[in-house]
Amino acid sequence: MTPADSAAETKVLADAVTSLAGYALAFGRIDRTACLHPDGVTPESDSDHTVMLGWIAPALAGWCDPGLDPGLVAQFALIHDAVEVFAGDTPTLRIDDDGRAAKALRERAAADRWRTEFLGALPWLPLMIDRYEQQWEPEARFVRAVDKILPKLVHVQNGCADLGGYGMTADELQSVLDRQRADIAVYAGEFAALMDLRDETAARLITSLREREAAGHPPCPGGCGCRLGTDDADRRECGCDGGCCGD
């Protein structure tokens, strides 16, 4: 390779990492649906969620299955939601079959865009996205299952203020969690200890939401997910005639 070739390659690489850095910053500005920090106000970002998964999934790997590679688990955790840079976060609490199909199409298109933009200069990231989406490896399936546990931890941390704002009752949530468990068992039933942990966190979440309801904090009547105050101006802005979920 000549010095000129090396300089040209370095410029291509610099362009690629600059673009990737921009996408990483954009990732941090994507707010997840119905997930709030413990203050009950600050939205959880995709970056918050990814760091949480990146800590928890490798930490659980050896405990759940000594055969799992914690390093590979960490890599899958790091890129598991990268498609949302282009596809955005999709609300799934009440998603139907059409919504799932549309989500899958958006995320496939996003994975294609990662390959188009980075396969030549920085191939690791698009190749890892493809490996995760294929779900062939146990580490990928494990990360997918742990990913479904994290929102339960977040909801409990904020006293279910986010679920209340979303208009979710404990009875409706129980139905959602039952369906979710059946789905997880299909691809991660091999991880018995993880399924037990999932059940424990789900039970704690239902208890937390029932306690919120018993304390006089019913779901937001409009299900708008607002996090505003309770004065007249706030109610007009959020559109909840019966009061706001911030009560």
C-alpha positions as CSV (number, residue, x, y, z in Angstrom):
1,M,0.0,0.0,0.0
2,T,1.4,3.4,-1.0
3,P,1.3,6.4,1.3
4,A,-1.4,7.9,-0.9
5,D,-3.5,4.8,-0.6
6,S,-3.0,4.8,3.2
7,A,-4.0,8.4,3.5
8,A,-7.1,7.8,1.4
9,E,-8.1,4.8,3.5
10,T,-7.6,6.9,6.7
11,K,-9.9,9.6,5.3
12,V,-12.6,7.0,4.5
13,L,-12.2,5.6,8.0
14,A,-12.4,9.0,9.6
15,D,-15.6,9.7,7.6
16,A,-17.1,6.4,8.8
17,V,-16.3,6.9,12.5
18,T,-17.6,10.5,12.4
19,S,-20.9,9.2,10.9
20,L,-21.1,6.4,13.5
21,A,-20.4,8.9,16.3
22,G,-23.3,11.0,15.1
23,Y,-25.6,8.0,15.1
24,A,-24.5,7.1,18.6
25,L,-25.5,10.6,19.8
26,A,-28.9,10.3,18.0
27,F,-29.4,7.0,19.7
28,G,-29.3,8.8,23.0
29,R,-32.1,11.1,22.0
30,I,-34.5,8.3,21.3
31,D,-37.0,8.0,24.1
32,R,-38.4,4.6,24.9
33,T,-42.2,4.3,25.2
34,A,-43.8,4.1,28.7
35,C,-40.4,3.9,30.5
36,L,-39.4,6.6,32.9
37,H,-36.5,7.2,35.3
38,P,-37.2,6.9,39.0
39,D,-38.2,10.5,39.1
40,G,-41.3,9.6,37.1
41,V,-40.6,12.4,34.7
42,T,-37.4,11.8,32.7
43,P,-37.8,9.4,29.8
44,E,-35.5,6.4,29.5
45,S,-33.5,6.8,26.4
46,D,-32.2,4.0,24.1
47,S,-28.7,4.7,25.5
48,D,-29.9,4.2,29.1
49,H,-31.6,1.0,28.2
50,T,-28.6,-0.4,26.3
51,V,-26.2,0.4,29.1
52,M,-28.5,-1.4,31.5
53,L,-28.7,-4.4,29.3
54,G,-25.0,-4.3,28.7
55,W,-24.4,-4.6,32.5
56,I,-27.1,-7.0,33.4
57,A,-27.1,-9.6,30.6
58,P,-23.4,-10.5,30.9
59,A,-23.6,-10.5,34.7
60,L,-26.5,-13.0,34.5
61,A,-25.0,-15.2,31.7
62,G,-22.8,-17.4,33.9
63,W,-25.5,-17.7,36.6
64,C,-28.1,-18.8,34.1
65,D,-26.0,-21.0,31.8
66,P,-22.2,-21.6,32.3
67,G,-22.0,-22.5,28.6
68,L,-22.8,-18.9,27.5
69,D,-20.0,-16.6,26.4
70,P,-20.4,-13.4,28.5
71,G,-18.3,-11.4,26.0
72,L,-20.6,-12.4,23.1
73,V,-23.6,-11.6,25.3
74,A,-22.2,-8.1,25.9
75,Q,-21.6,-7.6,22.2
76,F,-25.2,-8.5,21.3
77,A,-26.5,-6.3,24.2
78,L,-24.5,-3.4,22.8
79,I,-26.1,-3.6,19.3
80,H,-29.5,-5.2,20.1
81,D,-31.5,-1.9,19.5
82,A,-29.1,-0.3,16.9
83,V,-31.8,-0.6,14.3
84,E,-33.9,2.0,16.2
85,V,-31.5,4.7,15.1
86,F,-33.3,4.5,11.8
87,A,-36.5,2.7,12.8
88,G,-37.3,4.4,16.0
89,D,-38.8,2.8,19.2
90,T,-42.1,1.1,18.7
91,P,-44.7,0.9,21.5
92,T,-45.4,-2.8,22.1
93,L,-47.6,-2.9,25.3
94,R,-50.7,-3.0,23.1
95,I,-49.2,-3.9,19.8
96,D,-51.3,-6.1,17.4
97,D,-50.2,-8.4,14.6
98,D,-50.3,-5.6,12.0
99,G,-48.2,-3.5,14.3
100,R,-45.6,-6.3,14.8
101,A,-45.4,-6.8,11.0
102,A,-44.9,-3.1,10.4
103,K,-42.2,-3.0,13.1
104,A,-40.4,-6.0,11.5
105,L,-40.4,-4.3,8.1
106,R,-39.0,-1.0,9.6
107,E,-36.3,-2.9,11.4
108,R,-35.3,-5.0,8.4
109,A,-34.9,-1.8,6.4
110,A,-32.9,-0.3,9.2
111,A,-30.6,-3.3,9.3
112,D,-30.1,-2.9,5.5
113,R,-29.2,0.7,6.0
114,W,-26.5,-0.2,8.5
115,R,-25.1,-2.7,6.0
116,T,-25.2,-0.1,3.2
117,E,-23.4,2.6,5.2
118,F,-20.9,0.6,7.2
119,L,-20.2,-2.9,5.8
120,G,-17.3,-1.6,3.7
121,A,-15.5,0.6,6.3
122,L,-16.7,-0.7,9.7
123,P,-18.2,-4.2,9.1
124,W,-18.3,-5.4,12.8
125,L,-21.5,-3.4,13.6
126,P,-23.7,-4.4,10.7
127,L,-22.5,-8.0,10.9
128,M,-23.3,-8.2,14.6
129,I,-26.7,-6.7,13.9
130,D,-27.4,-9.4,11.4
131,R,-26.2,-12.1,13.8
132,Y,-28.5,-10.8,16.5
133,E,-31.5,-10.6,14.3
134,Q,-31.0,-14.1,13.0
135,Q,-31.2,-15.5,16.6
136,W,-29.3,-18.6,15.8
137,E,-26.8,-18.4,18.7
138,P,-27.9,-19.0,22.3
139,E,-26.2,-15.8,23.4
140,A,-28.5,-13.8,21.0
141,R,-31.6,-15.5,22.3
142,F,-30.5,-15.0,25.9
143,V,-30.0,-11.2,25.3
144,R,-33.4,-11.0,23.7
145,A,-35.0,-12.6,26.8
146,V,-33.1,-10.4,29.3
147,D,-34.2,-7.4,27.2
148,K,-37.8,-8.2,28.0
149,I,-37.0,-8.2,31.8
150,L,-35.5,-4.7,31.9
151,P,-38.7,-2.7,31.4
152,K,-40.2,-4.5,34.5
153,L,-37.2,-3.3,36.5
154,V,-37.7,0.3,35.2
155,H,-41.4,0.4,35.9
156,V,-40.8,-0.8,39.5
157,Q,-38.1,1.8,40.0
158,N,-40.5,4.6,39.2
159,G,-43.5,3.2,41.1
160,C,-45.3,2.4,37.8
161,A,-45.8,6.1,37.1
162,D,-45.1,5.4,33.5
163,L,-47.6,2.6,33.2
164,G,-50.3,4.7,34.9
165,G,-49.7,7.5,32.4
166,Y,-50.0,5.0,29.6
167,G,-53.5,4.0,30.9
168,M,-52.4,0.5,31.9
169,T,-54.3,-1.3,34.7
170,A,-52.9,-4.1,36.6
171,D,-55.4,-6.6,35.1
172,E,-54.5,-5.5,31.6
173,L,-50.8,-5.7,32.4
174,Q,-51.2,-9.2,33.7
175,S,-52.7,-10.3,30.4
176,V,-49.8,-8.6,28.5
177,L,-47.2,-10.3,30.7
178,D,-48.9,-13.7,30.3
179,R,-48.7,-13.4,26.5
180,Q,-45.2,-12.2,26.7
181,R,-44.1,-15.2,28.8
182,A,-45.5,-17.6,26.3
183,D,-43.6,-15.8,23.5
184,I,-40.3,-15.8,25.5
185,A,-40.6,-19.5,26.3
186,V,-40.6,-20.3,22.6
187,Y,-37.1,-18.8,22.0
188,A,-35.6,-18.8,25.5
189,G,-37.2,-21.7,27.3
190,E,-33.8,-23.4,27.5
191,F,-32.8,-20.9,30.1
192,A,-34.9,-22.1,33.0
193,A,-33.2,-19.9,35.7
194,L,-33.8,-16.8,33.5
195,M,-37.4,-17.8,33.1
196,D,-37.7,-18.0,36.9
197,L,-36.1,-14.6,37.2
198,R,-38.5,-13.2,34.6
199,D,-41.5,-14.6,36.6
200,E,-40.2,-13.0,39.8
201,T,-39.8,-9.6,38.3
202,A,-43.2,-9.8,36.6
203,A,-44.8,-10.6,39.9
204,R,-43.1,-7.7,41.6
205,L,-44.3,-5.4,38.8
206,I,-47.9,-6.4,39.2
207,T,-47.7,-5.9,42.9
208,S,-46.2,-2.4,42.4
209,L,-48.9,-1.4,40.0
210,R,-51.7,-2.7,42.3
211,E,-50.2,-0.8,45.1
212,R,-50.2,2.3,43.0
213,E,-53.9,1.8,42.2
214,A,-54.8,1.1,45.8
215,A,-53.0,4.3,46.8
216,G,-55.4,6.4,44.7
217,H,-53.4,6.8,41.5
218,P,-55.6,5.3,38.8
219,P,-54.4,5.1,35.2
220,C,-54.5,8.2,33.1
221,P,-58.0,8.2,31.7
222,G,-56.9,9.3,28.2
223,G,-54.0,6.8,28.1
224,C,-51.9,9.6,26.6
225,G,-48.8,8.8,28.5
226,C,-48.5,12.4,29.6
227,R,-46.3,13.4,32.6
228,L,-47.7,16.8,33.3
229,G,-49.0,18.4,36.4
230,T,-52.6,18.8,37.5
231,D,-53.5,22.5,36.9
232,D,-56.0,23.5,34.2
233,A,-53.4,24.5,31.7
234,D,-51.6,21.2,31.9
235,R,-54.9,19.3,31.5
236,R,-55.8,21.2,28.4
237,E,-52.3,20.6,27.0
238,C,-52.4,16.8,27.6
239,G,-56.0,16.4,26.6
240,C,-57.0,14.3,29.7
241,D,-60.4,15.8,30.7
242,G,-60.5,13.6,33.8
243,G,-57.1,14.8,35.2
244,C,-53.6,14.0,34.5
245,C,-51.4,10.9,35.2
246,G,-49.1,13.2,37.1
247,D,-51.6,13.2,40.0
